[in-house]
Amino acid sequence: MARTPGTPHFLIRVQGQAEDYPPLIDVSSFLWDFNQAYEISRVATDQRYAPFVSSEGPRDPRGMIEDEDRLQVVALNENSPLVLLAIVAATPAAVGAI
């Protein structure tokens, strides 16, 4: 889903610690974990996803999150240190996830 120009959004900036040459598995794991943390938080705090939350906590969010609720990459600088810029629509439900 492409962001519509002029639509309010939250910009998230994440920067890793400097390391000469991080292993690729560390970079890919970081991106996966960051996205999973956001999506689980989104499912746990957004009332639209309440049916997916049980007493054990939210289930794996893959396939549950609507495209408009997903993080979108604005920039990814893979040089060391890694810098990720991501956006998500600025809605009240997004506040609890970020």
Residue, then its C-alpha position, 0 to 999 in steps of 0.5 A: m500500500a502506498r501512502t497517500p500524500g498529505t495523509p498524516h503519519f507517524l515517522i519511526r526512526v531506528q538506528g543500530q549501533a555501529e559495527d563494521y560489518p554486521p552479519l546478514i542474519d543479524v540485519s534480517s533478524f532485526l527487521w523481522d523482529f522490529n516488524q513482529a513487535y509492531e504487528i503484535s502490539r498493533v493486534a493487542t491494542d487495536q480494537r479492530y483486531a480484538p477477535f485475534v487476542s485471547s487470554e494467552g495474548p495475541r496470536d501470530p499477526r501474519g495475515m491479520i494486519e490490514d495493509e493500511d495498518r502495516l509499517q512502510v519503509v521510507a528509507l533503509n540505510e544498510n551501511s553501518p550503522l543500519v538506519l531504518l525509517a518507517i511510517v504508519a498512518a497516524t491513527p489513534a489505534a497506531v499510537g498504542a503499537i508504537 
